[in-house]
Amino acid sequence: MLNISKIRITESIPFSGAKSLVMTLPLREYNKRVKVLTALLLMFFLMLFLPWTQNVRSKGYVTALRPDQRPQTIHSVIAGRIEKWYVAEGSYVAKGDTIVRISEIKDEYFDSLLLPRTQLQLDAKNQSAASYGNKVTALQAQIAALTRNNKLRLEQAENKLRMAELQVESDSIEFQQAKVNFKIGKQQLERWESLYEEGLRSLTDLETRRLKFQDVQAKLIAAENDYLSSQNMLITAQLDLGAIDNDFQDKLAKAESEMFTAMSSQFDTEATATKLENQYSNYEARTNFRYILAPQNGYLAKAIKVGIGETIKEGDPILNIVPAEAELAVEMYVQPVDFPLIKVGNRVRFIFDGWPAIVFSGWPQISNGTFGGVVVAIDQFAGNNNQYRVLVIEDPEEEAWPEALRIGSGADGIALLNDVPVWYEIWRQLNGFPADYYTQEQKNAISNEVKVK
């Protein structure tokens, strides 16, 4: 009631007996409203000083922490034709279990005795290489024998040359002696002829002297002949010495040529044998690739190639497999403006799809139905969506993640940052400022530095 009229109804009619009317009196209603409003204002003012946990929210999905534990696609290494399936979709397979068998579609692999025949070719090439090796060994022995024989022949020829040199020297001395004897004999003959002319010697003595002179002259001619013959023998010895070395070089070159040819053939055969070994290994490995095996323990998710008789190419996907045991993690993406706020070791709260939760983002302590996590890895570059990828694993100090959680499930992440008053968070949101970048320790250090300055 506005109490505009000067006439008071309360003066003519007593209200003491009407309780409901007494409750509607303006003064009491006003006082009650003032008290309620005051209490609300006081509560709101006190709430402004309550701690508020700053956070960054981001969407993500469940994945595996290790790359080898994530879902993968099994591909065919070789081209072939599907012959038989050994498992069905959704089946559990252990590592090494046979999933599917394929057959060859290339004509060079149709031979059922391909491996034994390749092995025979390899053995033949190895034997051929061994034969060439034996030939090389024999030629090396022949070269060694030639070298030893040449050394002996050279020593023999050098001795013969020395003998010829000595013979030449001896014949030369005899020739010089014969010349001296001839000169003396000629002088003696001239003196005998003078004595004969003077009548001091008889004709018989002169003729005897002439006979002796002819004998000396014959000896001179014989000595000269022997000297020339020994010189010829010296020249022959020198030629023989040079011929021995030339003959040795010719035989040595021929033997080495044959040895190098044998070595070349040996190396070529060994290279062919190595190529055959590689080919044999490839054939053997290709035989194993005809059976597609499970790379790890897991469940078959989806078959991409189906049916019997369907052909596949090299590298074609055949089916997907999900690892049975995986360390789960959440792959979430943050905006570039929030990227500097995320650090390794930061705690994150998650709301998983299929698990109801009551969330108070500023008061994670009173939230219900959320699960804790810890940041373990942060990408250093933005992806195609211009966001940074963050990997978060289960927090060992918090409640364990649900056992029924599967890879690919959605997750709503709340990265927890600093604790600030509510009024500060409201002021920050109204001004569009980012969340606090510095930690409390860094803030204290900056404040101390400012005070010192």
Disulfide bonds with the S-S distance in Angstrom:
none
